[in-house]
Amino acid sequence: MYFVKKYAIISFKFSDIFERIFTLREFVINENDSGQRVDKFLQKAVKRLPQSLMYKYIRTKRIKLNGKRCEISEKLKAGDTMQLYIGDEFFDESPDTEFLCAPSKIDIVYEDENILLVDKKCGLVVHEDEEKTPDTLINRIKHYLYEKGEYLPEKENSFAPSLCNRLDRNTGGIVIAAKNAESLRILNQKIKDREIEKHYLCITCGYPPKDSDTAKAYLEKDSSEKQVKISNKKTSANKTIITKYTVLKKKDGLALVDVDLITGRTHQIRAHMAYLGCPLLGDGKYGSNRINSKYSLKTQALYSYKLIFKFTTDGGILNYLNNKSFEVNNIWFKEKYFE
C-alpha cells in the first residue's frame, strides 16, 4: 500500500511538471489550410519547430489530429483540429505584420475575390532581397488587402497572399497574386503546365534575325557572376530555352518586339536576344554600354505587358478566367521611342 501511494504521488508531481513545461496548443483548420499534408501545414504554422522534432512528436502522439494519432501524409480538412503538446518556444506569439511598413499603394490591372493582377513598376523588388527592404511588392499587396479586411494574419494558420510569378527589380509588368490557397495551387499548376501565356514587350538594339521566329537555345546559370550564359549545344549543366518573338516595329536601328515566353528561365529574354545579336536597349549586363549611353538608359526596356489565360484542363474555382486577356498599355519605353 505504501509503495502504491508513493508511486501515485510521484506520478502526480511528474504530470504537474510536464504540464507546466508543455502547454496544449490547438489549431482549427480553415479553408486555406485544408488539402495540405500534416507535415506541410506544421512547417508553415509552427516555423520554429525543427523537422526532426516534428516527426518525433507526431510519432509519440505529442501532435494529434482530432484527438487521435495522425500520419505525416494525412490530408487536412476544413473543421479539423490539430492538438500540439509541445514547448512554448516553438510558437510565435504575435503574427507577422512587417508588411505594414510598406506602402499600400499598388497599380491594379484586375482584381476579384480570388486573384489580383498588379502592374509592378521598375525599381520595385517582388520579395525581400539582400538589402532586407520591407518595401516589396508582396508586402504592398498584403498591406492593401489588410486595409480592405481581406487578409487578417491573426486569423490565418498557414496561408498568406502569395505571388505566382516573379519579375526582376528593373523589369516592370504584370504580376499575379493569389488571395487564397486554392487559387495559389491552381495558378502555380497552370503556370507549370504553360496554360497561362506571358507576353513581354521589349526594344532591341539592332533588328532580330527574323521578323518572327521561335528560337531555341540552352541556358546555364553562373551564380558567382549573377548572370547566365547561352549556348547552341546541350550539356549536363544547361537547360533548354524557347523564346517566341515577333517584331512589331522598326525605327532608327531599334526594334519593338513582342516576346511570348515559352520557357521561363532566369534572364532568358535578355540573354537570348543578346545571343541572337540584338540585345535589349538599356541592359547593362547583356547589352551594349555604348548604345545605352547614347540613349542615356540604365534600365532594360523590358515589360511583362500581357497575360492570356488558356486553360486546357479544369481550372476549378478559376474556370471563369479561361480565354481572358489582360494588358498594360502605358509602357514608358514604347511611348518614348515608338509613338
C-alpha positions as a Markdown table, in Angstrom:
| # | Residue | x | y | z |
|---|---|---|---|---|
| 1 | Met | 0.0 | 0.0 | 0.0 |
| 2 | Tyr | 2.9 | 2.3 | 0.9 |
| 3 | Phe | 4.5 | 1.8 | -2.5 |
| 4 | Val | 1.3 | 2.4 | -4.4 |
| 5 | Lys | 0.7 | 5.7 | -2.6 |
| 6 | Lys | 4.3 | 6.7 | -3.2 |
| 7 | Tyr | 4.1 | 5.9 | -6.9 |
| 8 | Ala | 0.8 | 7.9 | -7.2 |
| 9 | Ile | 2.4 | 11.0 | -5.6 |
| 10 | Ile | 5.5 | 10.8 | -7.9 |
| 11 | Ser | 3.2 | 10.3 | -10.9 |
| 12 | Phe | 1.1 | 13.3 | -10.0 |
| 13 | Lys | 4.1 | 15.5 | -9.5 |
| 14 | Phe | 5.6 | 14.4 | -12.8 |
| 15 | Ser | 2.4 | 15.3 | -14.6 |
| 16 | Asp | 2.2 | 18.6 | -12.9 |
| 17 | Ile | 5.8 | 19.5 | -14.0 |
| 18 | Phe | 5.1 | 18.2 | -17.5 |
| 19 | Glu | 2.0 | 20.4 | -18.0 |
| 20 | Arg | 3.9 | 23.4 | -16.8 |
| 21 | Ile | 6.6 | 22.8 | -19.4 |
| 22 | Phe | 4.3 | 21.8 | -22.3 |
| 23 | Thr | 1.1 | 23.8 | -23.0 |
| 24 | Leu | -1.6 | 22.4 | -25.2 |
| 25 | Arg | -2.0 | 24.5 | -28.4 |
| 26 | Glu | -4.8 | 23.9 | -30.8 |
| 27 | Phe | -5.2 | 24.8 | -34.5 |
| 28 | Val | -8.7 | 24.8 | -36.1 |
| 29 | Ile | -8.2 | 24.0 | -39.8 |
| 30 | Asn | -9.8 | 26.6 | -42.1 |
| 31 | Glu | -10.3 | 26.6 | -45.9 |
| 32 | Asn | -6.8 | 28.0 | -46.6 |
| 33 | Asp | -5.3 | 25.2 | -44.5 |
| 34 | Ser | -7.3 | 22.3 | -46.0 |
| 35 | Gly | -5.9 | 20.0 | -48.6 |
| 36 | Gln | -2.4 | 20.1 | -47.1 |
| 37 | Arg | -0.5 | 17.3 | -45.6 |
| 38 | Val | 0.0 | 17.3 | -41.9 |
| 39 | Asp | 3.8 | 17.9 | -42.1 |
| 40 | Lys | 3.4 | 20.7 | -44.8 |
| 41 | Phe | 0.9 | 22.5 | -42.6 |
| 42 | Leu | 3.1 | 22.3 | -39.5 |
| 43 | Gln | 6.1 | 23.6 | -41.4 |
| 44 | Lys | 4.2 | 26.8 | -42.1 |
| 45 | Ala | 2.1 | 27.1 | -38.9 |
| 46 | Val | 5.0 | 26.3 | -36.4 |
| 47 | Lys | 8.1 | 27.5 | -38.2 |
| 48 | Arg | 10.3 | 27.3 | -35.2 |
| 49 | Leu | 9.7 | 23.6 | -34.8 |
| 50 | Pro | 12.6 | 21.6 | -36.3 |
| 51 | Gln | 11.6 | 18.9 | -38.8 |
| 52 | Ser | 13.2 | 16.1 | -36.8 |
| 53 | Leu | 11.3 | 17.1 | -33.7 |
| 54 | Met | 8.0 | 17.4 | -35.7 |
| 55 | Tyr | 8.3 | 13.8 | -36.9 |
| 56 | Lys | 9.2 | 12.6 | -33.4 |
| 57 | Tyr | 6.3 | 14.4 | -31.8 |
| 58 | Ile | 3.8 | 13.0 | -34.4 |
| 59 | Arg | 5.2 | 9.5 | -33.7 |
| 60 | Thr | 5.0 | 9.9 | -30.0 |
| 61 | Lys | 1.5 | 11.4 | -30.2 |
| 62 | Arg | 2.5 | 14.8 | -28.8 |
| 63 | Ile | 0.9 | 16.1 | -32.0 |
| 64 | Lys | -2.6 | 14.8 | -32.8 |
| 65 | Leu | -5.3 | 15.3 | -35.3 |
| 66 | Asn | -8.9 | 15.4 | -34.0 |
| 67 | Gly | -7.6 | 14.0 | -30.7 |
| 68 | Lys | -6.0 | 10.9 | -32.4 |
| 69 | Arg | -2.7 | 9.8 | -33.7 |
| 70 | Cys | -2.0 | 11.0 | -37.3 |
| 71 | Glu | 0.3 | 10.3 | -40.1 |
| 72 | Ile | 2.6 | 13.0 | -41.7 |
| 73 | Ser | 1.0 | 12.4 | -45.1 |
| 74 | Glu | -2.6 | 12.7 | -43.9 |
| 75 | Lys | -4.6 | 15.4 | -45.7 |
| 76 | Leu | -6.3 | 18.1 | -43.6 |
| 77 | Lys | -10.0 | 19.1 | -44.0 |
| 78 | Ala | -11.7 | 22.3 | -43.0 |
| 79 | Gly | -13.0 | 21.9 | -39.5 |
| 80 | Asp | -10.3 | 19.5 | -38.3 |
| 81 | Thr | -8.5 | 20.3 | -35.1 |
| 82 | Met | -4.8 | 19.8 | -34.5 |
| 83 | Gln | -3.5 | 19.5 | -30.9 |
| 84 | Leu | 0.1 | 20.2 | -30.1 |
| 85 | Tyr | 1.5 | 19.4 | -26.7 |
| 86 | Ile | 4.9 | 21.0 | -27.2 |
| 87 | Gly | 7.1 | 23.7 | -25.7 |
| 88 | Asp | 6.1 | 27.4 | -25.9 |
| 89 | Glu | 9.4 | 28.3 | -27.5 |
| 90 | Phe | 8.3 | 26.8 | -30.8 |
| 91 | Phe | 5.4 | 29.3 | -31.2 |
| 92 | Asp | 5.4 | 32.9 | -32.5 |
| 93 | Glu | 3.2 | 34.8 | -30.0 |
| 94 | Ser | 2.3 | 37.5 | -32.4 |
| 95 | Pro | 1.5 | 37.4 | -36.2 |
| 96 | Asp | 4.0 | 38.9 | -38.7 |
| 97 | Thr | 2.9 | 42.4 | -39.5 |
| 98 | Glu | 6.1 | 43.7 | -41.1 |
| 99 | Phe | 4.2 | 44.3 | -44.3 |
| 100 | Leu | 2.6 | 47.3 | -42.6 |
| 101 | Cys | 5.9 | 49.1 | -43.0 |
| 102 | Ala | 5.4 | 49.1 | -46.8 |
| 103 | Pro | 3.0 | 51.4 | -48.6 |
| 104 | Ser | -0.4 | 50.0 | -49.6 |
| 105 | Lys | -0.4 | 51.7 | -53.0 |
| 106 | Ile | -0.4 | 49.3 | -55.9 |
| 107 | Asp | -1.4 | 49.6 | -59.6 |
| 108 | Ile | -4.2 | 47.2 | -60.1 |
| 109 | Val | -4.8 | 45.7 | -63.6 |
| 110 | Tyr | -7.5 | 43.3 | -62.4 |
| 111 | Glu | -9.0 | 42.1 | -59.1 |
| 112 | Asp | -11.6 | 39.7 | -57.9 |
| 113 | Glu | -12.2 | 37.5 | -54.8 |
| 114 | Asn | -9.5 | 35.0 | -55.8 |
| 115 | Ile | -6.7 | 36.8 | -57.6 |
| 116 | Leu | -5.0 | 40.2 | -58.0 |
| 117 | Leu | -3.1 | 41.3 | -61.1 |
| 118 | Val | -0.7 | 44.1 | -60.3 |
| 119 | Asp | 1.4 | 46.3 | -62.6 |
| 120 | Lys | 4.8 | 46.3 | -60.9 |
| 121 | Lys | 6.8 | 49.3 | -61.7 |
| 122 | Cys | 10.5 | 49.3 | -62.5 |
| 123 | Gly | 12.8 | 49.5 | -59.4 |
| 124 | Leu | 10.5 | 47.7 | -57.0 |
| 125 | Val | 11.5 | 44.2 | -55.8 |
| 126 | Val | 8.9 | 41.5 | -55.6 |
| 127 | His | 10.3 | 39.8 | -52.5 |
| 128 | Glu | 12.8 | 40.9 | -49.8 |
| 129 | Asp | 16.4 | 40.9 | -51.3 |
| 130 | Glu | 19.9 | 41.2 | -49.8 |
| 131 | Glu | 19.1 | 44.8 | -48.7 |
| 132 | Lys | 16.3 | 43.5 | -46.5 |
| 133 | Thr | 14.0 | 46.3 | -47.5 |
| 134 | Pro | 10.4 | 45.9 | -46.3 |
| 135 | Asp | 9.1 | 47.8 | -49.3 |
| 136 | Thr | 8.4 | 44.9 | -51.6 |
| 137 | Leu | 5.6 | 44.1 | -54.0 |
| 138 | Ile | 4.2 | 41.3 | -51.8 |
| 139 | Asn | 4.3 | 43.4 | -48.7 |
| 140 | Arg | 2.4 | 46.2 | -50.5 |
| 141 | Ile | -0.2 | 43.6 | -51.6 |
| 142 | Lys | -0.6 | 42.3 | -48.1 |
| 143 | His | -0.9 | 45.8 | -46.7 |
| 144 | Tyr | -3.5 | 46.7 | -49.4 |
| 145 | Leu | -5.6 | 43.5 | -48.6 |
| 146 | Tyr | -5.2 | 44.1 | -44.9 |
| 147 | Glu | -6.7 | 47.6 | -45.2 |
| 148 | Lys | -9.6 | 46.0 | -47.2 |
| 149 | Gly | -10.1 | 43.4 | -44.5 |
| 150 | Glu | -9.4 | 40.6 | -46.9 |
| 151 | Tyr | -6.1 | 39.5 | -45.2 |
| 152 | Leu | -6.0 | 39.2 | -41.4 |
| 153 | Pro | -2.8 | 37.4 | -40.4 |
| 154 | Glu | -4.1 | 36.7 | -36.9 |
| 155 | Lys | -6.9 | 34.6 | -38.4 |
| 156 | Glu | -4.6 | 32.6 | -40.7 |
| 157 | Asn | -2.7 | 29.5 | -39.5 |
| 158 | Ser | -0.5 | 28.7 | -42.6 |
| 159 | Phe | -1.5 | 31.0 | -45.5 |
| 160 | Ala | -0.6 | 34.5 | -46.7 |
| 161 | Pro | -1.3 | 36.1 | -50.0 |
| 162 | Ser | 1.4 | 34.9 | -52.4 |
| 163 | Leu | 2.9 | 35.8 | -55.8 |
| 164 | Cys | 2.6 | 33.2 | -58.6 |
| 165 | Asn | 5.3 | 34.7 | -60.9 |
| 166 | Arg | 8.3 | 37.0 | -60.4 |
| 167 | Leu | 10.0 | 39.8 | -62.2 |
| 168 | Asp | 13.5 | 41.3 | -61.8 |
| 169 | Arg | 13.8 | 44.6 | -59.9 |
| 170 | Asn | 14.3 | 46.6 | -63.2 |
| 171 | Thr | 11.7 | 44.7 | -65.2 |
| 172 | Gly | 8.1 | 46.1 | -65.0 |
| 173 | Gly | 4.9 | 44.4 | -65.7 |
| 174 | Ile | 2.0 | 42.2 | -64.6 |
| 175 | Val | 2.5 | 40.0 | -61.5 |
| 176 | Ile | -0.2 | 37.5 | -60.4 |
| 177 | Ala | -1.1 | 37.3 | -56.7 |
| 178 | Ala | -3.3 | 34.6 | -55.2 |
| 179 | Lys | -5.7 | 35.7 | -52.4 |
| 180 | Asn | -6.4 | 32.2 | -51.1 |
| 181 | Ala | -4.7 | 28.8 | -51.0 |
| 182 | Glu | -6.9 | 27.1 | -53.6 |
| 183 | Ser | -6.2 | 29.9 | -56.2 |
| 184 | Leu | -2.5 | 29.7 | -55.4 |
| 185 | Arg | -2.5 | 25.9 | -56.0 |
| 186 | Ile | -4.4 | 26.2 | -59.3 |
| 187 | Leu | -2.3 | 29.1 | -60.7 |
| 188 | Asn | 1.0 | 27.5 | -59.8 |
| 189 | Gln | 0.0 | 24.4 | -61.7 |
| 190 | Lys | -1.3 | 26.4 | -64.7 |
| 191 | Ile | 2.0 | 28.2 | -65.0 |
| 192 | Lys | 3.9 | 25.0 | -64.7 |
| 193 | Asp | 1.7 | 23.4 | -67.4 |
| 194 | Arg | 2.1 | 26.6 | -69.6 |
| 195 | Glu | -1.6 | 27.3 | -69.6 |
| 196 | Ile | -1.0 | 31.0 | -69.0 |
| 197 | Glu | 0.6 | 32.9 | -71.8 |
| 198 | Lys | 3.0 | 35.6 | -70.7 |
| 199 | His | 3.9 | 38.3 | -73.3 |
| 200 | Tyr | 6.7 | 40.7 | -72.9 |
| 201 | Leu | 7.4 | 43.9 | -74.8 |
| 202 | Cys | 11.0 | 45.0 | -75.4 |
| 203 | Ile | 13.2 | 47.2 | -77.5 |
| 204 | Thr | 16.3 | 45.6 | -79.1 |
| 205 | Cys | 19.4 | 47.3 | -80.3 |
| 206 | Gly | 19.6 | 46.2 | -83.9 |
| 207 | Tyr | 16.9 | 44.0 | -85.6 |
| 208 | Pro | 16.4 | 40.3 | -84.8 |
| 209 | Pro | 17.5 | 37.9 | -87.5 |
| 210 | Lys | 13.9 | 37.2 | -88.5 |
| 211 | Asp | 10.7 | 39.3 | -88.2 |
| 212 | Ser | 9.1 | 36.3 | -86.4 |
| 213 | Asp | 10.6 | 33.2 | -85.0 |
| 214 | Thr | 10.6 | 30.6 | -82.3 |
| 215 | Ala | 14.2 | 30.5 | -81.2 |
| 216 | Lys | 15.7 | 27.6 | -79.2 |
| 217 | Ala | 19.0 | 27.5 | -77.2 |
| 218 | Tyr | 20.5 | 26.4 | -73.9 |
| 219 | Leu | 21.0 | 28.5 | -70.8 |
| 220 | Glu | 23.4 | 27.9 | -68.0 |
| 221 | Lys | 23.5 | 29.9 | -64.7 |
| 222 | Asp | 26.7 | 31.4 | -63.4 |
| 223 | Ser | 25.8 | 32.1 | -59.8 |
| 224 | Ser | 29.1 | 33.7 | -59.0 |
| 225 | Glu | 28.6 | 36.4 | -61.6 |
| 226 | Lys | 24.8 | 36.5 | -61.1 |
| 227 | Gln | 24.2 | 36.1 | -64.9 |
| 228 | Val | 23.6 | 33.4 | -67.4 |
| 229 | Lys | 25.3 | 32.0 | -70.5 |
| 230 | Ile | 23.7 | 30.9 | -73.7 |
| 231 | Ser | 24.9 | 28.1 | -76.0 |
| 232 | Asn | 23.6 | 26.2 | -79.0 |
| 233 | Lys | 24.8 | 22.9 | -77.5 |
| 234 | Lys | 23.2 | 20.9 | -74.8 |
| 235 | Thr | 25.3 | 19.9 | -71.8 |
| 236 | Ser | 24.6 | 18.4 | -68.4 |
| 237 | Ala | 24.8 | 21.9 | -66.8 |
| 238 | Asn | 22.4 | 23.9 | -69.0 |
| 239 | Lys | 18.7 | 23.9 | -69.7 |
| 240 | Thr | 16.6 | 24.3 | -72.8 |
| 241 | Ile | 15.1 | 27.7 | -73.5 |
| 242 | Ile | 12.4 | 28.6 | -76.1 |
| 243 | Thr | 11.7 | 32.2 | -76.9 |
| 244 | Lys | 9.0 | 33.0 | -79.4 |
| 245 | Tyr | 9.2 | 36.6 | -80.8 |
| 246 | Thr | 7.5 | 38.9 | -83.3 |
| 247 | Val | 8.9 | 42.2 | -84.5 |
| 248 | Leu | 6.2 | 44.9 | -84.3 |
| 249 | Lys | 8.1 | 48.0 | -85.4 |
| 250 | Lys | 11.5 | 49.1 | -86.6 |
| 251 | Lys | 13.0 | 52.5 | -86.3 |
| 252 | Asp | 16.5 | 54.0 | -86.4 |
| 253 | Gly | 18.2 | 50.7 | -85.7 |
| 254 | Leu | 15.8 | 49.8 | -82.8 |
| 255 | Ala | 13.1 | 47.2 | -82.9 |
| 256 | Leu | 9.9 | 46.9 | -80.8 |
| 257 | Val | 9.4 | 43.2 | -80.2 |
| 258 | Asp | 6.7 | 41.1 | -78.7 |
| 259 | Val | 8.1 | 38.0 | -76.8 |
| 260 | Asp | 5.9 | 35.0 | -75.9 |
| 261 | Leu | 7.9 | 33.3 | -73.2 |
| 262 | Ile | 7.6 | 29.6 | -73.8 |
| 263 | Thr | 10.1 | 28.7 | -71.1 |
| 264 | Gly | 10.7 | 31.0 | -68.2 |
| 265 | Arg | 14.4 | 30.8 | -67.2 |
| 266 | Thr | 16.5 | 33.4 | -65.3 |
| 267 | His | 17.2 | 36.4 | -67.6 |
| 268 | Gln | 16.0 | 34.4 | -70.5 |
| 269 | Ile | 14.8 | 37.2 | -72.8 |
| 270 | Arg | 17.7 | 39.5 | -72.1 |
| 271 | Ala | 20.4 | 36.8 | -72.6 |
| 272 | His | 18.7 | 35.1 | -75.5 |
| 273 | Met | 18.1 | 38.3 | -77.5 |
| 274 | Ala | 21.7 | 39.3 | -76.9 |
| 275 | Tyr | 22.8 | 35.9 | -78.1 |
| 276 | Leu | 20.8 | 36.5 | -81.3 |
| 277 | Gly | 22.7 | 39.7 | -81.9 |
| 278 | Cys | 20.1 | 42.2 | -80.8 |
| 279 | Pro | 20.5 | 42.9 | -77.0 |
| 280 | Leu | 17.9 | 44.9 | -75.1 |
| 281 | Leu | 18.1 | 48.6 | -75.0 |
| 282 | Gly | 19.3 | 49.8 | -71.6 |
| 283 | Asp | 20.5 | 46.4 | -70.5 |
| 284 | Gly | 23.8 | 46.9 | -68.7 |
| 285 | Lys | 24.5 | 43.2 | -68.1 |
| 286 | Tyr | 23.9 | 41.7 | -71.6 |
| 287 | Gly | 23.6 | 44.8 | -73.8 |
| 288 | Ser | 25.8 | 47.5 | -75.3 |
| 289 | Asn | 27.1 | 50.2 | -73.0 |
| 290 | Arg | 27.9 | 52.4 | -76.0 |
| 291 | Ile | 24.3 | 52.3 | -77.2 |
| 292 | Asn | 22.8 | 52.6 | -73.8 |
| 293 | Ser | 24.9 | 55.7 | -73.1 |
| 294 | Lys | 23.7 | 57.2 | -76.4 |
| 295 | Tyr | 20.1 | 56.9 | -75.2 |
| 296 | Ser | 21.0 | 57.7 | -71.5 |
| 297 | Leu | 19.4 | 54.5 | -70.3 |
| 298 | Lys | 20.4 | 52.4 | -67.3 |
| 299 | Thr | 17.3 | 50.2 | -67.2 |
| 300 | Gln | 16.4 | 47.5 | -69.7 |
| 301 | Ala | 13.5 | 48.2 | -72.0 |
| 302 | Leu | 11.5 | 45.1 | -71.0 |
| 303 | Tyr | 7.9 | 44.9 | -69.8 |
| 304 | Ser | 5.6 | 42.0 | -69.0 |
| 305 | Tyr | 2.6 | 43.7 | -70.6 |
| 306 | Lys | 0.1 | 40.9 | -71.4 |
| 307 | Leu | -1.4 | 37.8 | -69.8 |
| 308 | Ile | -3.7 | 35.3 | -71.5 |
| 309 | Phe | -5.4 | 32.5 | -69.6 |
| 310 | Lys | -5.6 | 29.5 | -71.9 |
| 311 | Phe | -6.7 | 26.6 | -69.8 |
| 312 | Thr | -6.6 | 23.2 | -71.5 |
| 313 | Thr | -7.5 | 21.4 | -68.2 |
| 314 | Asp | -10.0 | 22.1 | -65.5 |
| 315 | Gly | -9.4 | 25.4 | -63.7 |
| 316 | Gly | -11.5 | 24.7 | -60.7 |
| 317 | Ile | -12.7 | 27.9 | -59.0 |
| 318 | Leu | -10.8 | 29.9 | -61.6 |
| 319 | Asn | -12.5 | 28.5 | -64.7 |
| 320 | Tyr | -14.1 | 31.9 | -65.3 |
| 321 | Leu | -10.7 | 33.3 | -66.2 |
| 322 | Asn | -10.3 | 30.9 | -69.2 |
| 323 | Asn | -9.7 | 32.8 | -72.5 |
| 324 | Lys | -9.5 | 36.1 | -70.8 |
| 325 | Ser | -6.6 | 38.5 | -71.6 |
| 326 | Phe | -5.2 | 41.4 | -69.5 |
| 327 | Glu | -2.9 | 44.0 | -70.9 |
| 328 | Val | -1.0 | 47.1 | -69.7 |
| 329 | Asn | -1.0 | 49.9 | -72.3 |
| 330 | Asn | 1.1 | 52.7 | -70.8 |
| 331 | Ile | 4.7 | 51.4 | -71.2 |
| 332 | Trp | 7.3 | 54.0 | -70.8 |
| 333 | Phe | 9.8 | 53.0 | -73.5 |
| 334 | Lys | 7.1 | 52.3 | -76.1 |
| 335 | Glu | 5.7 | 55.8 | -75.8 |
| 336 | Lys | 9.2 | 57.3 | -75.7 |
| 337 | Tyr | 10.8 | 55.6 | -78.7 |
| 338 | Phe | 7.9 | 54.4 | -80.9 |
| 339 | Glu | 5.0 | 56.8 | -80.5 |
